[in-house]
Amino acid sequence: MKLIILLLFMFVTSITIAQNSNTTQADASLSNAQNLYHQTIATKENIYNGQEYFHLNKKLNGHVFWSENIFLNGQISYAGIIYPNRPLKLDILNDELVTHGTNTGIQIKINKEKIDSFSIGNTRFERLHHFHKLPEGFYEILHDAKFKVVCRRVKSIKEVVKEDGVDFNIVQKNTYYLLDNGVYKEIKNRQILFDFFKDKREEVKDYIRKEDLSFNKEPESFIVLSIKYYEQITN
């Protein structure tokens, strides 16, 4: 208890010093205070109370993660509290956000029920669910301006039986959604987008032809660039 009180005093003192300093000193003081807090008091908080994360024992062709099987620096909003500068990786086979435990040799699954949003590097994610009329899970934010586009990336294991055994292949599926009037609509094809563009559809089609965009080959670029252009011509 004495340690916690001391650390809280140091935290408040650092903020006070930062407020009376120039911008660079302020940022450094606040960053040091946050790091101190998360290295001590925060280790006792719920973000670290998840179950231990274990890798699959199967030999897979591919990996189960959003990016790579490495921790990248990120930030997480957990039960309304922001945790900056956390090592994170996202298992999209099991829909689990993983961090180091207080012992860095242990990997911990963060309780997904309390995760609001997070970022890994410069990529942002939100946890959406049935309240949003979507399958529950983590959604990557591809675009968030006048309109919002998110992607649900899911991996699965496909077993291929061969003469000398079984191959376990990782297969990924991406599903795209557009937030329209408070409702997320799945963008299954070009026509859904064109219907969304309404009286501007011909202008957007001209842009698509000029930029040589293909929904079948690169749906992500097609959707995001089309939405960005639509925003420009409707401002």
C-alpha positions in Angstrom: 0.0 0.0 0.0 2.8 2.4 0.9 4.4 1.6 -2.5 1.2 2.4 -4.4 0.8 5.7 -2.5 4.4 6.6 -3.3 4.0 5.8 -7.0 0.7 7.7 -7.2 2.5 10.7 -5.6 5.3 10.4 -8.2 2.7 10.1 -11.0 0.9 13.3 -9.9 4.1 15.2 -9.4 5.3 14.3 -12.9 2.1 15.6 -14.4 2.4 18.8 -12.4 6.0 19.3 -13.6 5.0 18.5 -17.1 2.2 21.2 -17.1 4.8 23.8 -16.1 7.4 22.8 -18.6 7.8 23.2 -22.3 6.1 20.7 -24.7 9.1 18.4 -25.1 9.7 18.2 -21.4 6.0 17.7 -20.8 5.8 14.8 -23.2 8.8 13.2 -21.6 7.6 13.6 -18.1 4.1 12.3 -18.9 5.6 9.3 -20.8 7.9 8.5 -17.9 5.0 8.7 -15.4 2.9 6.4 -17.6 5.7 3.9 -18.0 6.3 3.8 -14.2 2.6 3.3 -13.6 2.3 0.5 -16.0 5.4 -1.3 -14.8 4.2 -1.3 -11.2 0.6 -0.6 -10.2 -0.8 -1.7 -13.6 0.7 -5.2 -13.2 -1.9 -5.8 -10.5 -4.8 -4.7 -12.8 -7.2 -6.9 -14.7 -5.4 -6.6 -18.1 -2.9 -9.1 -16.8 -5.4 -11.5 -15.3 -6.2 -13.4 -18.5 -5.3 -17.0 -19.1 -1.9 -18.0 -20.4 -1.7 -18.2 -24.2 -0.3 -21.3 -25.8 0.6 -22.0 -29.5 -1.0 -24.9 -31.4 1.1 -28.0 -31.4 0.2 -28.8 -35.0 2.7 -28.1 -37.7 0.9 -25.4 -39.8 1.5 -24.2 -43.3 1.2 -20.5 -42.4 0.6 -18.7 -39.1 -2.4 -17.8 -37.1 -1.6 -14.1 -36.6 -2.8 -10.8 -38.1 0.7 -9.8 -39.0 3.6 -12.0 -37.8 4.3 -14.1 -34.8 6.1 -11.2 -33.1 5.0 -8.6 -30.5 4.6 -5.1 -31.9 4.2 -2.0 -29.8 0.6 -0.9 -29.4 -2.0 0.7 -27.2 -5.2 -0.9 -25.8 -8.4 0.6 -24.3 -9.5 -1.9 -21.7 -12.7 -1.3 -19.6 -12.3 2.4 -20.4 -8.7 2.6 -19.3 -5.9 3.3 -21.8 -2.7 1.2 -21.6 0.0 2.7 -23.9 3.2 1.1 -25.0 2.2 -2.5 -24.7 3.6 -5.4 -26.7 0.7 -6.9 -28.6 -0.1 -9.5 -31.3 -3.4 -10.6 -32.6 -4.3 -14.3 -33.1 -7.0 -14.2 -35.8 -7.5 -17.9 -35.8 -8.8 -17.8 -32.2 -9.7 -14.1 -32.0 -7.3 -13.5 -29.1 -5.3 -10.4 -28.3 -2.0 -11.4 -26.7 0.5 -9.6 -24.5 3.4 -10.4 -22.2 2.6 -11.2 -18.6 4.5 -9.6 -15.7 7.0 -12.3 -16.4 8.0 -11.6 -20.0 8.4 -15.4 -20.6 4.7 -15.8 -20.3 2.1 -14.8 -22.9 -1.3 -13.7 -21.7 -4.7 -13.7 -23.5 -6.3 -10.4 -22.6 -9.9 -10.8 -21.6 -11.7 -9.8 -24.9 -15.0 -9.0 -23.2 -13.4 -5.9 -21.7 -11.5 -4.7 -24.8 -12.9 -1.6 -26.4 -10.3 -1.0 -29.0 -6.6 -1.2 -29.6 -3.8 -0.4 -32.0 -0.9 -2.5 -33.2 1.7 -0.2 -34.8 -0.3 2.3 -36.8 -3.3 -0.1 -37.4 -6.4 0.4 -35.3 -8.9 -2.2 -34.3 -12.3 -2.2 -32.5 -14.2 -4.9 -30.8 -17.6 -5.0 -32.4 -20.5 -7.4 -31.5 -24.2 -8.2 -31.8 -25.1 -4.7 -30.6 -23.6 -3.5 -33.9 -25.5 -6.3 -35.7 -22.1 -7.9 -36.6 -20.5 -11.2 -35.7 -18.6 -10.6 -32.5 -14.9 -10.0 -32.8 -12.0 -7.7 -33.6 -12.4 -5.5 -36.7 -9.6 -3.7 -38.4 -10.4 0.0 -39.2 -9.5 0.6 -42.9 -11.0 4.1 -43.2 -12.6 6.4 -40.7 -13.6 9.8 -41.9 -17.0 11.0 -43.1 -17.7 7.3 -43.7 -16.2 4.3 -42.0 -14.9 1.0 -43.4 -13.9 -2.0 -41.3 -12.6 -5.5 -42.1 -13.1 -8.7 -40.2 -10.1 -11.0 -40.9 -10.6 -14.6 -39.9 -8.2 -17.5 -40.3 -9.1 -21.2 -40.3 -7.3 -24.5 -40.7 -7.9 -26.6 -43.8 -6.8 -30.2 -43.6 -5.5 -31.7 -46.8 -5.1 -35.5 -46.8 -2.0 -36.7 -48.7 -0.4 -40.1 -49.3 2.3 -39.4 -46.7 0.0 -37.7 -44.1 -2.1 -34.6 -43.6 -1.2 -31.0 -44.3 -2.7 -28.3 -42.1 -3.0 -25.2 -44.2 -3.9 -21.7 -42.8 -6.7 -20.1 -44.9 -7.7 -16.4 -44.4 -11.0 -14.8 -45.2 -11.6 -11.0 -45.2 -15.1 -9.5 -44.9 -15.7 -5.8 -45.4 -18.3 -3.6 -43.9 -19.4 0.0 -44.5 -21.0 2.0 -41.7 -24.1 3.7 -43.2 -26.6 5.6 -41.1 -25.5 3.8 -37.9 -25.7 0.3 -39.5 -22.8 -1.8 -40.8 -23.5 -3.2 -44.2 -21.4 -6.0 -45.7 -19.8 -5.1 -49.0 -20.1 -8.4 -50.9 -19.8 -7.0 -54.4 -19.4 -3.8 -56.5 -23.2 -3.3 -56.8 -23.6 -2.7 -53.1 -21.1 0.1 -53.3 -22.6 1.6 -56.4 -26.0 1.6 -54.7 -24.4 3.5 -51.8 -23.0 6.1 -54.1 -26.6 6.9 -55.4 -26.5 9.9 -57.8 -22.7 10.0 -57.7 -22.3 6.5 -58.9 -21.3 7.4 -62.5 -18.7 9.8 -61.2 -17.3 7.2 -59.0 -17.3 4.6 -61.8 -15.3 7.0 -64.0 -12.8 7.3 -61.2 -12.6 3.5 -60.8 -11.9 3.1 -64.5 -9.3 5.8 -64.5 -7.5 4.3 -61.6 -7.9 0.8 -63.0 -9.3 -0.6 -59.8 -10.6 -4.2 -59.6 -13.0 -5.4 -56.9 -12.2 -9.1 -57.7 -8.4 -8.6 -57.6 -8.0 -6.1 -54.8 -11.3 -5.5 -53.0 -9.7 -3.6 -50.1 -8.2 -1.0 -52.3 -11.3 -0.8 -54.5 -13.6 -0.2 -51.5 -11.4 2.3 -49.6 -10.3 4.4 -52.6 -13.8 4.5 -53.9 -15.2 5.7 -50.5 -12.4 8.3 -50.2 -13.2 9.7 -53.7 -16.9 9.7 -52.9 -16.2 11.7 -49.8 -14.2 14.3 -51.8 -17.0 14.9 -54.4 -19.8 15.1 -51.8 -18.2 17.6 -49.4 
